[in-house]
Amino acid sequence: MKVKLMEYLVVGSGLFGAVFANEAAKRGNHVTVIEKRDHIGGNIYTKPIEGIQVHMYGAHIFHTRSKKIWDYVNQFAQFNNYINSPIANYHGEIYNLPFNMNTFNKLWGVITPAQAQAKIEEQRAELNLMKPPKNLEEQAKSLVGTDVYKKLIKGYTEKQWGAKATELPAFIIRRIPVRFTYDNNYFNDPYQGIPIGGYTQIIEQLLDNKLIDVRTETDFFADRANYLKDYPRVVFTGMIDQFFDYELGELSYRSLRFETEIKDVDNYQGNAVVNYTDAETPYTRIIEHKHFEFGAGNKHKTVITREYPKTWQRGDEPYYPINDSVNKQLYARYLNLARKTCPDVLFGGRLGLYRYYDMDQTIMAALELVAHEFGR
């Protein structure tokens, strides 16, 4: 049976939109991709500065357990063998992340896993916490004890969420990765790395098809009615509540502010990612981008980015959804509204699906939509 070809509009040129556009075009469909920013790539956009691939919207380390997804993304770039091993800076004290035997040795002088486990159990027993924990602070202490919480969780988390840990729900920290080994690899996934030459090339190749028309600096909402009239199928990767002009109310998001700076040194902090876990430092972390590619770039320069979390307000970039029960219920209402009023609009990505996705999950979700739309 011949598949009917369609004219698609994809709103947003991030990973979700680019994967869908690529797959739709491979099947013979014409796709118009519109992007409000002046560049493609969404939040994985990288830009060369001083020969260094700078992650302009925060650090992105590709990692996955799926060989299928790893093979898929490796079609578009060669990946290095970067292993994410962030460190924490608490008032000048340096600790390894995730919490492991190096962390516990620095905190308590313990050497064996049994000693570390005993120390955590001792601190948990002293707390005599209510069951179940009624807030994030109690949840974290119940999992890792007082010392780890105080130095490595409390300040960072309160900055990240813009609220006291005692006011945050316990479910935000359902579990805390604790390893009783001397292994500094943050992820357990077998496939991990950074694309040599940055992420933008991946999006460029995904959109490199004569059936794909890409338009940057183009705002969907500036001509919403005509877009919906002119295109029989729309893939929308922006905020689902904004799509409906916040008709049912605003969903909650957290935003970020980035300060990127060129430094006249070869090596500023010795690691790609340093988290600042004290409350006094206003930013949550500093990224030194050249370490993602093992020192590539100008040997006399480096580029760092400070990340400052902030409360999202209209006009800000929404970086991640706040998936509490109230927002999940509101999103479900928007999804129901979408099904009833605009069945030819397909929502996708972190903002359209209101989920915190890693990059591999974004690709998986896009390919699932492709399978639903075109069949496997």
N, C-alpha and C positions, 0 to 999 in steps of 0.2 A: 504493500500500500504506500502510495506517495504521500510524504509528509507535507502539509501545507506550510509554505514559507511565510514568515511574518516580518513586520517592521517593528523593531524593538527600540525603546528609549531606555538607556541605563543612566540613572542619576547617581553620580559619584564614580570616580576613577580609582578608588582604592582596590584592595586585593579582591574583595568579593565581586565588585562590579566588573573588574578587568577579567577575572576568571570566567564569569558568566558571558561577557561579551565575546571572549575568545571562543568559547565552546559553541555559542549561538552562531557566530560567523562561520566556524568550521562546518556547520551543518547547512550553510547556504543562506542564512538569514542576514538581512542588513541591520546593523546596529549603530545607533547614534549614542555616543557617550558624552554627557555634559558634566562639567566640573566647575564649581564656583571659585576654587582657588586658581592661581595662575600657573599651576603645574599639575601633572598627573601623579598618582601614587598614594593619595590619601595620607594617612599617618605613618606609612612605611617609607615615605619619600626620603631619599638621601641625596645630598648635594656635595660635590667636591669643593673643599676649601683647603688651600695649602697642600693639595695632593692627598688629602684625608677625606674619606667618605663620612660625612657628618649626618647622623640620624637626626633630622630636623624636628621631629616630634617625639623625642624620647627613644631610649634604647630598644632595639628590636633584635632579639636572638631567636633564630628559627630552631625549633625543637619539636620532635614528634615521635610517637611510637609506631606510626603507620608507615610501612615501607612504600605503600601505594602513594601516599602523599609526598614522601621524600623523593621518590622517583619522579613524581609529577613536577615538583618545583625545580628539580635539578635539570629539567629540560631547558630552563630559561637562564640559568646561571651556574657557574662553578662555585661550590661552597668550600670554605676552608674548614679546618677542624677546631675552630674556637670552642672552648668549653666555658660556660658561664660560671665564674667563681667570684661573686661579689664579696666585698668586705664591709664591715660596719665600723664607723668611727663614733665612739661615745666619749665626748670630752677629751679627745686625743688618744683614747685607748682603742686599739684595733682588734677586731674579732672577726673570725671567719663565719660566713653564711653559706649554706644553711647551718643551723646549730648542729655542731658535730664535736668530735673529740678534741679538735684544735680549739674550739670555742670553750669547751668545758675545762680544758687544761689551763687556758688563760684566765678564766674566771676563778677556778678553785684549786688549781694545781694538781688535779686528779690525772691519773695516767691510764687507768684501765676502764673499759666500759662499765664494769660492775661498780667501780667507785663513782662514776658519773651518775649512774642510775640510782645509786643509794643517796647521793646528794639531792637529786631532784625529788625522790620520794620523801626524804627528810623535810624538805621545804614544803612540799604539798601537805604533809601530815600536820605541820605546824599551823597551817592556814585555817583548818577546820571550816572549810567553805560549805555554803549551803548547796544542796543538790536539788535540781540542776542549777548551774551557774546562772545568775540573773542578768549579767552584763558581760561585756567583752573582757574587762579586767579580771573578773572572777574566772571566766573561761580560760584565759591565757595562763593565769596562775595555777589553775587546776591541771594544766597540761605540762608546764615546764618549771613551775616554782617561781619564787620571788625575784631572784637575781637576774635570770634571763629576761623576765618580763620588764623589770625596771630599766635595765640597760639597753635592751635590744628590741623591745616591742612597744612599750608605752609611748615614748616621745614620737617615734616614727609614725605609729598608727594614728595618734591624735592629730598630727600634722596632715596626714594623708586624708583623713575624714573630716577634719575641721570641727571635732567635737571631743569631749572628754571620754576616756575609755569607759568610765562608769556610766556614761549616757549612751554608749553604743551597744547594740544588741549582741548577744553572745554568738549568734550564728555566723557573724562575719569571720570569726576564727573557729571554724568547725574542727580543724586539726592544725597542728603545727609540725612541720617536718623536722624531726629530731633523728639524728643519725649517730649511732654509737660506733662510728668508724672515723678514721682520719682522712675522709674523702671530702674535698671542697667543691665537687661538681654539684651545682645547684639543682640540675634536672636529672631525673632518672631515665629520661627518654634515650633510646639507643641512637637516634639520629639527631645531630645537633651541629650548628655552624652558622657562619655569616657569609653571604654571597660576596665573593671577591669582586670589587668594583661597585658594591652597593646594591640596594633594593630597587632603585628606579629602573634599572635595566630590565628587571623581571616584568614590570608593568608595561614598559615600552614594547617588549616582545609579545606580551599577551595581546596588546592592542594593535600590533603590526599586521593588519589584514586589510585588503582593499575594500572589504565589506563593512569595515568599522570606521566611522567618522567621529573624531574626537574634537570637542570644543571646550577649551578652558575659559576661565573668567565668565562663565555662563551660569546664571542663577535660575534654577528651576522655578522658584517662587515669583520671579519677575514676570513669568509668562505661563503660569501654572495651567490656566484654563485651556489655552491653545495646545500645550503639550499633551494634555490628557485627551483632547479632541483629535489631535493629529496622529497619535501613536496608539495602535490597537493593544499593545502590551508595554507596560512600564515596569522596570525593575528599579525600586526606590531604596537607596541605601542610607538615606538621611534619617532624621528623627521622626518616628512615626507620629508622635504627638504634634510636631510642627506641621506635618503633612495635613493634618486635620485642623490646623490653626488652633491647637490646644483646646478644642471643643469640649473635651471631657476633663480638662485640667492638665497641668504640667507634670510630666514624669521627672524624676530627680536624677541629676547627673553630677559628677565631679569634673572639674576642669583643671587645667594645668597652665602655668606660665613658664616659658623657657628663657633663660639668659645664656646666650652662646658667646664665647669670648676666645679670641686667638691669644695664646701665650707665647712669649719669646723664649721658650725652653723646649727641649726635645721630649721631656717626660715630666709631667706635672705631678701625678699622684701614684704612678706605678701600677694602676689597675684600671680596667675599663669602667667599672661601676663601684662607687663608694657610697654607701648609705650613711646618712647622718641621723643617728637614732636619739640624740638628745633633743629636748624640747626647745632649747635656746636658739639653735641654728634654724633659720627660717626656711631653708630648703630641705627637701628630703634626700636628695642625692646629687652627686656630681658625676657626669659621664665624661670620660676622656676617650674620644672616638678612635684615635689611632691604634689603641690596644685591641680593638675588634679585629684589626687586620695586622696584628703583630708588628706594630711600629711603622707601617707603610706611610709614605708621605714625606713632607719636608722635615729633615733631620734637625732643623733649628727652630721649628715651630710645633705647637700642638693646639688642638681645639678642645675646649671643655664646654659643657652645658650644665647649668644648674637648673633643677626642677623645683618649682614652687606649686604645691597643690592650692586650689582655690575653689570656693563655692561657685557653681555654675549659675549664670544669669543669662537671660536672653541676649544674644549677640556674641556670647562666648563660645568657644569650641567645646563640645561635650566629649570628654575622652573616655569615660566609662560610666555605665549605668549603676545606680544604687538599687540592687535587687532585693529590697526588703519586701515583706508581705504586702504592704500598702501599694507599693509601686508595681508589684507583680499583678495585683488585682486590677489596677488601672490599665496596665498594658493589655491584659486579657480583654478588657472592655474596648480598647482601641482595636485590637485584633478582630473582635466581633463586628465592630463598626466597619472595618475594612472589608470583611467578607460580605456584608450586606450592601454596602454602597459603592464599592469599587473592586469587583472581583478580578478585573484585568490588571490591577496593580499588584505586583509581587514585591514584598518587603524582604530586605536582606541585610546582612552585616550586623555589626555590634549595635547600631542605632536603630535600624529597621526591625531587628528581632529582639532588641532590648536585652542583650546578653553580653557578658564579658567573654569574648572569644580570643584565644591565642591565634597566631597566624595559620597553623595547621587546621584548627577548627573552622576558621573562616573559609579556607579552601574546601574543606569537607562539606560545609553548609552550602557553598556555591555549587559544588558538584551534585549535591542532593537536589538542589533546585533544578539544575540542568536535567537530571534524570527524570524528575517529575514533569518537567516541561516538554522534553523531547523523547523520553523513554531511554532505557539503557541500551 
